[in-house]
Amino acid sequence: MSSENQQNPLHGITLENILIALVDHYGWEKLGKLIDIRCFQSDPSIKSSLTFLRKTPWAREKVEALFSNLKM
């Protein structure tokens, strides 16, 4: 295992688990206000959000950053 992975606080946490934790904590409405992404605001679902986040690096970075702040 590289030292980069060991230092990454999100190592071993799936994007799905991150998203579920954020939705549980904030709810879809507040999450959509915190991160201006349409898949969080219009008929949101875990599946559609994961599809978008996996294709869109900037959006994934915002979600991961919000989750990192939540865990601190």
N, C-alpha and C positions, 0 to 999 in steps of 0.2 A: 504494500500500500504506500502510495507516495505521501510525502509530508504535506503536500497541498491538500489532499483529501482529509488528512488528520486534522488540519487547521480549519477546515471549512465547517462551520457550526451546523450546516444543513446536510452534511454528508450522512447518508443512510436514511434520510427522510424523503418519502416520495412526494411528488408534486400533488398528488391526490390527497395525501394526508395533510399537507400544508393548506390546501384549499378547504378541506373539511374543517380544519381547526379554525381558520379565519371566518368561515360562514357560521360556525357554532358560536364564536366569540362576538362577531359584529352583526351577523345577519346579512342577507343579500342587499338590502336597501342601503345600509351604512357602508358596506363594502363597495358598492357602486358609487358612493359619494367620495370615499377615500381614494379609490382608484377609478378614474374615469374610463371605464371599458364597457362597451355596449353589452357584452355577454353577461356582465354583472347587473345590468340595469333593465334589460328587456327579456322577459321570460327566462330567467337564469336557471341553470342546472349545472351540476358538477360535470356531467359528461360534455356538454357544449363548451363550458369554460376550459376544461382540460384540453380539448381539441384546439381551441384558440391559443391558449398559453403555450402549448408545445410547439406551435408554429410561429410564435411571436416573441422573440427574445426580450425586447424592451418591456413587454407586459409581464413576462415571467419574472424579470428582475424586480419590478415594482412589487409583485406579489411576494416574492422571497424576502425583499427588504422589509415589508410590512410584517411578515411573519417573524423575522429576526427581531424586530423591535418589540413584538408581542411577547416573545420568549425572554427578553431581558428583564 
